[in-house]
Amino acid sequence: LLGVNWLPRPIGEWLVERIGRSKRAARFSDNQRLYAMYYDTLAGFVRRAQRLGFVVTDTKEQAITHGASAATGRHRAAIRLLSRVGLMMPAYRLHRYLVASTFELALRKVRCVG
């Protein structure tokens, strides 16, 4: 549900219930409610992971950096244009910050030498 993570938990719960997207009647076992979930910003998660000795890589950002593009579907023309004019990465980061509620991250433990 777009934007629900930005709302205070009680309002988010009410909205989810109101539009009929509650997990109460779901057939799967993950019926975790918003108030029971832990959310963090990407920057907050990266800082925490780094403190624990991990290097964090956004796999979508890495694919964009290495020239791979998800230029399919209805956004294909916009993605190609952004890539051509060198704005794909800023556009992705803006989308990631404002819209994306999940991330595809790879964590690699840094070996301590000493």
SENU-952655 format. One line per 2 residues: number of its first residue (from 1); their letters; for each residue x, y, z of N, C-alpha, C, O. Coordinates in steps of 0.05 Angstrom, whole numbers. Example, Ala and Ser with C-alpha at 12.3 -4.5 7.8 and 13.67 -1.06 7.14 Angstrom:
2
1	AS	264 -114 156 246 -90 156 264 -66 156 285 -66 169 ~ 257 -45 142 273 -21 143 258 1 157 268 23 161
//
This chain:
114
1	LL	17 -23 0 0 0 0 18 25 0 32 30 20 ~ 18 39 -22 36 62 -26 34 82 -4 12 92 2
3	GV	56 89 9 57 109 29 49 102 57 53 118 76 ~ 39 78 61 30 70 88 53 70 109 48 75 132
5	NW	77 65 100 100 65 119 107 92 130 120 95 150 ~ 97 113 116 103 140 125 82 151 145 86 172 157
7	LP	61 136 148 40 145 166 45 135 195 58 115 199 ~ 34 150 215 35 139 242 21 112 243 1 108 229
9	RP	31 93 258 21 66 258 -10 64 262 -23 49 246 ~ -22 78 281 -51 75 284 -67 84 259 -87 72 252
11	IG	-57 105 246 -71 115 222 -66 95 199 -85 89 184 ~ -42 84 197 -37 64 177 -54 39 180 -65 29 161
13	EW	-56 30 205 -74 6 211 -103 12 203 -116 -5 190 ~ -112 36 210 -140 43 204 -144 44 174 -164 34 163
15	LV	-125 55 159 -127 57 130 -127 30 117 -143 24 99 ~ -109 12 126 -108 -15 115 -134 -29 119 -145 -42 101
17	ER	-145 -27 143 -171 -39 149 -193 -27 131 -210 -41 120 ~ -193 0 130 -214 15 115 -216 7 86 -238 5 75
19	IG	-193 3 73 -194 -4 44 -195 -34 39 -193 -42 16 ~ -198 -49 60 -201 -78 57 -175 -93 50 -176 -114 38
21	RS	-152 -83 59 -127 -96 53 -115 -109 78 -91 -115 79 ~ -131 -113 98 -122 -125 123 -114 -154 119 -124 -168 101
23	KR	-95 -163 135 -86 -191 133 -103 -210 150 -98 -234 151 ~ -123 -199 164 -139 -216 182 -150 -241 169 -150 -263 181
25	AA	-161 -238 145 -174 -261 131 -155 -274 111 -164 -291 95 ~ -129 -267 112 -110 -279 93 -106 -308 98 -109 -318 120
27	RF	-100 -322 76 -96 -352 78 -67 -359 84 -61 -383 86 ~ -50 -339 86 -22 -345 92 -16 -340 121 -32 -328 135
29	SD	6 -350 131 12 -350 159 23 -323 169 23 -318 193 ~ 32 -306 151 44 -280 160 21 -260 163 15 -245 145
31	NQ	10 -259 187 -11 -241 193 -1 -218 211 -16 -208 228 ~ 24 -211 208 36 -191 225 23 -163 219 21 -155 196
33	RL	16 -149 240 3 -123 237 25 -102 235 47 -106 244 ~ 18 -78 225 37 -57 222 50 -50 249 75 -45 250
35	YA	35 -48 270 46 -40 296 67 -60 306 83 -53 323 ~ 66 -85 297 85 -105 306 110 -106 288 129 -120 295
37	MY	110 -91 267 133 -92 248 153 -70 255 146 -50 267 ~ 178 -75 249 199 -56 253 207 -44 226 213 -59 207
39	YD	207 -18 225 214 -4 200 238 13 206 241 23 228 ~ 255 16 186 278 34 188 282 47 161 272 37 141
41	TL	296 69 160 303 81 135 325 65 123 339 50 137 ~ 330 67 97 352 53 85 378 63 97 395 47 103
43	AG	381 89 101 405 100 112 410 89 141 432 83 148 ~ 388 88 156 391 77 184 399 48 184 415 40 200
45	FV	387 32 166 394 4 164 424 1 156 438 -16 167 ~ 432 17 136 460 15 127 479 22 149 499 8 153
47	RR	474 43 164 491 51 186 493 28 207 515 22 217 ~ 470 16 214 470 -5 233 485 -29 223 501 -42 238
49	AQ	481 -36 198 496 -59 187 526 -54 186 542 -72 192 ~ 534 -30 179 562 -23 178 575 -24 206 597 -34 209
51	RL	560 -15 226 570 -18 254 575 -47 262 592 -53 279 ~ 559 -65 250 562 -93 256 582 -107 237 585 -132 239
53	GF	595 -92 220 617 -103 204 608 -112 176 621 -129 164 ~ 585 -102 166 576 -110 140 579 -88 119 578 -65 126
55	VV	584 -96 95 583 -78 72 556 -83 59 549 -106 53 ~ 541 -62 55 514 -64 44 514 -54 15 524 -33 9
57	TD	502 -70 -3 500 -63 -31 471 -64 -39 457 -85 -35 ~ 461 -43 -51 434 -42 -63 437 -56 -90 450 -45 -108
59	TK	426 -79 -93 430 -95 -117 418 -81 -142 429 -85 -164 ~ 396 -67 -139 385 -52 -162 403 -29 -170 408 -25 -194
61	EQ	414 -15 -151 433 7 -157 458 -5 -170 469 7 -189 ~ 467 -27 -161 490 -40 -173 485 -48 -202 502 -44 -219
63	AI	461 -58 -207 454 -65 -235 453 -41 -253 462 -42 -276 ~ 443 -18 -243 442 6 -258 470 16 -264 477 24 -286
65	TH	487 15 -243 515 24 -246 530 7 -267 546 18 -282 ~ 524 -18 -269 537 -36 -288 522 -38 -315 528 -56 -331
67	GA	503 -20 -319 490 -19 -346 466 -36 -349 453 -35 -371 ~ 459 -53 -330 435 -69 -333 411 -50 -329 412 -33 -311
69	SA	391 -54 -344 367 -37 -342 342 -54 -342 340 -74 -357 ~ 323 -46 -326 297 -59 -325 278 -45 -345 256 -39 -338
71	AT	288 -39 -369 273 -24 -388 252 -41 -402 253 -47 -425 ~ 232 -49 -386 210 -64 -397 184 -52 -387 184 -35 -369
73	GR	162 -60 -399 136 -51 -390 130 -22 -396 142 -10 -414 ~ 112 -11 -381 101 15 -387 121 38 -382 117 60 -392
75	HR	142 33 -366 161 54 -360 186 52 -378 205 67 -373 ~ 186 35 -397 209 30 -414 220 56 -427 244 61 -426
77	AA	203 72 -439 212 97 -452 224 116 -433 245 128 -439 ~ 212 119 -409 223 138 -389 250 128 -379 269 144 -375
79	IR	253 102 -375 278 90 -365 300 94 -386 323 101 -379 ~ 294 89 -411 314 93 -432 322 122 -434 346 128 -437
81	LL	303 141 -432 310 169 -434 327 177 -410 347 191 -414 ~ 320 169 -386 336 176 -363 364 164 -365 383 178 -357
83	SR	366 141 -376 393 128 -380 409 144 -400 433 149 -396 ~ 396 152 -422 411 167 -443 421 194 -433 444 202 -440
85	VG	406 207 -416 415 234 -407 430 233 -380 436 254 -369 ~ 436 209 -371 452 205 -347 438 211 -321 451 217 -300
87	LM	411 209 -321 396 214 -296 383 189 -284 366 192 -266 ~ 391 166 -294 378 142 -284 383 138 -254 365 131 -239
89	MP	409 142 -245 415 137 -217 401 157 -199 389 149 -179 ~ 402 183 -205 387 202 -188 357 196 -187 344 198 -167
91	AY	346 188 -210 317 182 -211 312 157 -194 292 156 -180 ~ 329 136 -196 325 112 -180 327 119 -150 310 109 -135
93	RL	347 135 -143 350 142 -114 326 158 -104 317 154 -81 ~ 315 176 -120 292 191 -112 268 172 -109 253 174 -90
95	HR	264 154 -128 243 134 -126 246 116 -102 227 111 -87 ~ 271 108 -97 276 91 -74 269 105 -48 258 93 -29
97	YL	275 131 -46 269 146 -22 240 153 -18 229 150 4 ~ 226 160 -40 199 170 -38 178 148 -40 157 149 -28
99	VA	183 128 -56 162 108 -64 168 80 -54 150 68 -42 ~ 191 70 -58 197 42 -52 194 37 -22 205 52 -6
101	ST	181 16 -15 178 8 13 195 -17 20 197 -25 43 ~ 206 -29 -1 224 -51 4 249 -47 -13 249 -32 -33
103	FE	270 -60 -5 296 -57 -19 308 -84 -24 302 -104 -10 ~ 324 -86 -44 339 -111 -50 368 -105 -43 382 -92 -58
105	LA	376 -116 -20 402 -110 -10 418 -136 -7 408 -157 -1 ~ 444 -133 -11 463 -155 -6 481 -146 16 492 -124 15
107	LR	485 -163 36 503 -157 58 527 -176 57 524 -200 53 ~ 550 -164 60 575 -181 60 590 -174 85 596 -150 90
109	KV	597 -194 100 612 -190 125 641 -184 118 654 -198 103 ~ 651 -162 130 678 -155 126 695 -171 146 690 -171 170
111	RC	715 -184 135 733 -200 152 752 -182 166 765 -164 154 ~ 755 -186 192 774 -171 208 801 -183 205 805 -207 210
113	VG	821 -167 198 848 -177 195 864 -167 219 864 -143 224 ~ 877 -185 233 892 -174 255 898 -194 275 911 -187 295
//
